[in-house]
Amino acid sequence: MVKKQDKEKEPSYDVFQHELVPQHILLKPEEAKDVLGQYHIKPFQLPYIKSSDPAARSVKAKPGDILKVVRRSQTAGESDFYRYVVEEF
């Protein structure tokens, strides 16, 4: 049986050091409101990311927060994606 404490341990490495892990930025409430207004959506309409995800845990995201994921692309340079942080389900 896996204890909840063991599951919540912080990784012993920085997940963002890997070249395939995009940058994750925790948005401030004002920034999140601006993004939602720009796209005319509610938070639950964004793709989800679990609060237990290693990248979300690294930036200390909590359920209800919105993360900005900045992906690198050979054709577009950089693309911004947004994720709504949810609890483990």
PyMOL commands that set and color helices and strands:
alter all, ss='L'
color gray80, all
select helices_A, chain A and resi 4-7+15-17+29-39+43-45+54-58
alter helices_A, ss='H'
color red, helices_A
select strands_A, chain A and resi 23-26+48-50+66-73+77-86
alter strands_A, ss='S'
color yellow, strands_A
deselect
rebuild
show_as cartoon
